């Protein structure tokens, strides 16, 4: 089926593709400094151990205290540096332009990555929770799945005015994996519900929504993974989106 | 032949901070001679005249990329080990690296010090074993040709 895409949406898609490339570049630029900081932090701890050993006989109480403070700082650095390093890894996977073949992956890790990336947008305004079930490895395109879940999380966050809660869950259903994103936002009006999964539909103000987010989710879930999308929503109470993808991908390569 | 020189680790990255971090790690936890280059072309020139045990190279660098440098390292010193440490990890470059330069390990930045240390130690050991093997084969070849000469002389003397 060929869908004609209006020109302004085409431009928007191009802009998003450029942003994706920019993001991949930024993630790459971060790898070296993050790597260096993480390594040096580890080395500082190793050095502190050595210093402590070499002065163990002559150390005054004050020296021991100073060493403890230095070690404590190095530990805080570790938490800080690991957070940067996780973010860089998640960004790299999410902004990857294309994985030519599906990979066996841990879907719960993919969901966690999307949630971590989503958190950077909402800070304390929204509580993000996960309810992850036990899953087998799933054959999928990890970058597309992260983008799809991230899109749903960002949508959910935009539906919440003020404070609220988003829950992202996973569970195994036969030979499918079920991923759901639930929010306590404003919900979708009954009359808008049939239009939600159509490309270009948005109720968000200009500059917030493009009407393309769900289209990308659709493309990733239905076209690329052979899965399905559904949602239920109550105006004023919130929305839950459901993604289901098969555990195995059909080979679509040429013979 | 016992060899008392320290194993040589060649580090190549256009970011000085990476060189400093890894050099410090090796200084602290191992006993190697560490040679660093932020310019891959200079690293390639170094490989022409100086034996190394392992080359650890970044991928994206100005002028020469990591795979091109490691291909040159393979041509100049085939028995030395080659490792790629890259911030730009994608499947295509990984496959290219493994196939073209017989890569020992493909590591991603940010790296884990304990893991990097282990890879470098194993890589150095591997290079030294290769070199020992080559020396033994050359000794065997020499012994073999001496034997052949003796045999020829014996045949001449008795027939």
Contacts between the chains, C-beta under 8 A, distances in Angstrom:
chain1	res1	chain2	res2	distance
A	28	B	60	7.3
A	28	B	87	5.2
A	28	B	88	5.1
A	29	B	87	8.0
A	30	B	87	7.9
A	31	B	87	2.9
A	31	B	88	7.6
A	31	B	108	7.8
A	31	B	109	4.1
A	31	B	110	6.4
A	32	B	13	7.7
A	32	B	15	4.6
A	32	B	17	7.0
A	32	B	18	5.7
A	32	B	87	5.5
A	32	B	109	6.1
A	33	B	15	8.0
A	33	B	17	6.8
A	34	B	109	7.4
A	34	B	110	4.8
A	35	B	18	6.6
A	35	B	21	7.4
A	35	B	87	7.1
A	35	B	109	3.9
A	35	B	110	3.7
A	35	B	111	5.8
A	36	B	15	7.3
A	36	B	17	4.2
A	36	B	18	5.6
A	36	B	20	7.5
A	36	B	21	4.7
A	38	B	110	4.7
A	38	B	111	7.9
A	39	B	21	4.2
A	39	B	22	7.2
A	39	B	25	6.5
A	39	B	110	7.5
A	39	B	111	7.0
A	39	B	113	5.5
A	40	B	21	5.5
A	40	B	24	7.5
A	42	B	113	4.8
A	43	B	21	7.1
A	43	B	24	5.4
A	43	B	25	6.0
A	43	B	28	6.4
A	43	B	113	7.2
A	46	B	28	5.9
A	46	B	29	7.3
A	47	B	28	7.1
A	50	B	28	7.7
A	81	B	110	7.9
A	85	B	110	4.6
A	88	B	110	7.1
A	92	B	89	7.3
A	96	B	90	7.2
A	99	B	91	7.2
A	100	B	91	7.4
